[in-house]
């Protein structure tokens, strides 16, 4: 899987970086990343991973492009309204980087397909907009041992973390899972959706770009992983801060007495 002369020119600024270089660019080309959702977060994730030269991108979304999406979902165009988001995203990726292969899944990720789809990728970036899917993705990634970079946004605030609960951290304990961060999904209606509460469009670009960066770090094994930490961003205060997230012995996936021992989880 050698880099062609055109690819060497395209990725020249990457190759100049000591922590990337030609070897790192080969890793990116060989990488397979699944992006959950082609919406506000998925848009910058897909676009920047494509521009970076990630060789295979999977995009799963069962929705069509709506006019109200365009304020933040920048992978789609006005002419894409009414088109499947996966098809629209694939067209944009082709324009950004024709060297990238795109696998389109015009469906909803659920208990029947999650393990099979996720198992075909090296890493997952979750940009979905509901807790049911977040828990489903987290559990599936745990059982097939795939790193998960998860992000969420609301109105003017965002958060991001990486989850690798099947591995142990430097302190000897397992890394926390998403279920350590959120032991239970919130009750229906407790947290308003973007459609109900609104969201500033540029926030998704900031958090989605951070998410793409964390995916690239995991592929290249550079920098400090976000596993065991959660980064919060307050756009109105222009403030970013990090919170340590430690392993819990009560974690239902990797605690001392796990209660979720197969997929899907009993409550799913």
C-alpha positions in Angstrom: 0.0 0.0 0.0 2.6 2.5 -1.2 1.8 6.2 -1.4 1.5 7.4 -5.0 3.4 10.6 -6.1 0.0 12.5 -6.0 -0.5 11.3 -2.4 3.0 12.2 -1.4 2.2 15.7 -2.6 -1.2 15.8 -1.0 0.1 14.8 2.4 3.4 16.6 2.3 2.6 18.7 5.4 1.8 15.6 7.3 5.0 13.9 6.2 7.1 16.8 7.4 5.9 16.2 11.0 8.2 14.1 13.1 5.3 12.3 14.8 3.6 11.4 11.4 6.1 11.1 8.6 5.8 8.6 5.8 5.2 5.7 8.2 2.4 7.5 9.9 0.8 8.4 6.6 0.9 4.8 5.7 -0.9 4.0 8.9 -3.6 6.5 8.1 -4.0 5.0 4.6 -4.4 1.5 6.0 -6.9 2.7 8.8 -10.6 1.9 8.8 -12.7 4.3 10.8 -16.5 4.0 11.3 -18.3 7.3 11.9 -21.7 7.1 13.6 -23.9 9.8 12.2 -23.4 12.2 9.2 -24.7 15.2 11.1 -23.2 18.1 13.0 -20.3 16.2 14.6 -20.0 13.6 11.8 -19.5 16.3 9.2 -16.2 17.7 10.4 -15.0 14.2 11.5 -15.6 12.7 8.1 -14.2 15.7 6.2 -11.0 16.0 8.2 -10.3 12.3 8.3 -10.8 12.2 4.5 -8.5 15.1 4.1 -5.9 13.4 6.4 -5.9 10.4 4.1 -7.7 7.7 6.2 -8.0 5.0 3.7 -11.5 3.6 4.5 -14.4 5.6 6.1 -17.6 4.0 7.1 -20.6 6.3 7.6 -23.9 5.1 9.1 -27.0 7.2 9.2 -30.6 6.4 8.3 -31.7 10.1 7.8 -32.1 12.3 4.8 -30.7 15.9 4.5 -33.2 18.5 5.8 -32.9 22.2 5.2 -32.6 22.8 8.9 -29.4 20.6 9.0 -27.4 23.0 6.8 -26.7 25.5 9.6 -24.2 23.1 11.1 -23.9 19.9 9.0 -21.4 21.3 6.6 -20.7 18.1 4.7 -24.1 18.6 3.0 -25.1 21.2 0.4 -28.4 23.0 -0.3 -28.7 20.8 -3.4 -28.4 17.8 -1.1 -31.8 18.5 0.6 -33.9 15.3 0.4 -30.9 13.1 -0.4 -29.8 10.4 2.0 -27.1 11.7 4.3 -24.8 8.8 3.6 -24.9 9.5 -0.2 -24.5 13.2 0.3 -21.5 12.7 2.6 -19.9 10.3 0.2 -20.1 12.8 -2.6 -18.4 15.5 -0.6 -15.7 13.1 0.6 -15.0 12.1 -3.0 -14.5 15.8 -3.8 -12.2 16.3 -0.8 -10.1 13.2 -1.4 -10.7 10.6 -4.2 -8.2 8.2 -2.6 -10.6 7.5 0.3 -13.0 4.5 0.1 -16.4 5.2 1.6 -18.7 2.4 2.9 -22.3 3.7 3.2 -24.7 2.2 5.7 -28.2 3.8 5.1 -29.6 2.2 8.2 -29.8 2.7 12.0 -27.2 1.0 14.1 -29.1 -1.4 16.4 -28.7 -4.7 18.3 -28.9 -6.8 15.1 -26.1 -5.1 13.2 -23.8 -3.3 15.6 -21.3 -6.1 16.3 -20.9 -7.0 12.6 -20.5 -3.4 11.4 -18.2 -2.2 14.1 -16.1 -5.3 14.0 -15.0 -4.4 10.5 -13.3 -1.2 11.6 -10.2 -0.2 13.6 -11.8 2.6 15.5 -15.2 4.2 16.0 -16.1 7.9 16.2 -19.6 8.4 17.7 -21.4 11.6 16.8 -25.0 10.4 17.3 -27.6 12.5 19.0 -29.3 10.1 21.4 -28.3 8.1 24.5 -29.7 4.8 23.4 -27.3 4.7 20.5 -24.4 5.9 22.6 -24.8 3.0 25.0 -25.3 0.6 22.2 -22.1 1.7 20.5 -20.1 1.7 23.7 -21.2 -1.8 24.6 -20.5 -3.1 21.1 -17.0 -1.5 21.0 -16.2 -3.1 24.3 -17.1 -6.6 23.1 -15.3 -6.4 19.8 -12.4 -4.5 21.5 -12.4 -1.3 19.4 -11.4 2.1 20.7 -14.3 4.6 20.8 -14.0 8.4 20.5 -17.3 9.7 21.7 -18.5 13.3 21.6 -21.7 15.2 22.3 -22.9 18.8 22.0 -25.7 20.9 23.3 -26.6 24.6 22.7 -23.2 26.2 23.5 -21.3 23.4 25.2 -19.5 20.2 24.1 -17.6 17.2 25.5 -15.3 14.5 24.2 -13.6 11.4 25.5 -12.0 8.2 24.3 -13.0 4.8 25.7 -10.9 1.7 25.7 -12.3 -0.3 28.7 -10.9 -3.6 27.3 -7.4 -2.3 28.1 -5.6 -1.4 31.3 -4.4 2.1 32.1 -0.8 2.8 33.4 -2.1 2.6 37.0 -3.0 -1.1 36.4 -6.8 -0.7 36.5 -8.9 -1.0 33.4 -9.8 2.2 31.5 -13.3 3.4 32.3 -16.2 2.7 29.9 -18.9 5.0 28.8 -21.1 3.4 31.4 -18.6 4.7 34.1 -19.3 8.2 32.7 -23.0 7.7 32.4 -24.2 4.7 34.5 -27.8 5.1 33.3 -29.4 6.8 30.3 -31.4 9.9 31.4 -35.2 9.6 31.5 -37.0 10.4 28.3 -37.5 14.1 27.9 -35.0 15.0 30.6 -32.5 16.4 28.2 -33.8 18.4 25.2 -32.7 17.5 21.7 -31.0 20.0 19.4 -34.4 20.3 17.6 -36.0 21.3 20.9 -33.3 23.5 22.5 -31.3 24.7 19.5 -27.5 24.6 18.9 -24.9 27.0 17.6 -23.6 25.6 14.4 -19.9 26.4 14.9 -19.8 24.4 18.1 -20.2 21.2 16.2 -17.2 22.2 14.0 -15.0 22.7 17.1 -15.9 19.5 18.9 -16.0 17.5 15.7 -12.6 18.7 14.7 -11.3 17.7 18.1 -12.9 14.3 17.7 -11.1 13.8 14.3 -7.8 14.8 16.0 -8.3 12.2 18.7 -9.1 9.5 16.1 -5.8 10.4 14.3 -3.9 10.3 17.6 -5.2 6.8 18.2 -4.4 5.6 14.7 -0.8 7.0 15.0 -0.4 6.2 18.7 0.9 9.7 19.4 0.2 12.2 22.1 -1.8 11.7 25.3 -4.9 9.6 24.9 -8.2 10.9 26.2 -9.0 7.5 27.7 -9.6 8.2 31.4 -10.3 11.9 30.8 -13.3 14.0 29.6 -12.7 17.3 27.9 -15.4 19.9 28.3 -15.8 23.0 26.2 -17.8 26.1 27.0 -18.0 28.2 23.9 -19.6 31.3 25.5 -16.7 31.5 28.0 -14.2 30.3 25.5 -13.0 27.9 28.2 -11.8 24.3 27.8 -11.1 22.1 30.8 -10.3 18.4 31.5 -11.9 16.1 34.1 -10.3 12.8 35.2 -12.6 9.8 34.7 -11.4 6.9 36.8 -12.4 3.2 36.5 -15.2 2.1 38.8 -15.3 -1.3 40.3 -19.1 -1.1 39.8 -18.8 -0.6 36.1 -21.3 -3.1 34.6 -18.9 -3.9 31.7 -15.4 -4.2 33.3 -16.0 -3.9 37.0 -15.1 -6.5 39.6 -18.6 -8.1 39.1 -19.7 -7.3 35.6 -23.4 -7.5 35.0 -23.2 -7.1 31.2 -21.5 -10.2 29.9 -22.9 -10.4 26.4 -24.3 -8.1 23.7 -26.8 -6.7 23.7 -27.1 -5.6 27.3 -30.1 -7.0 29.2 -31.8 -3.7 29.3 -31.4 -3.0 25.6 
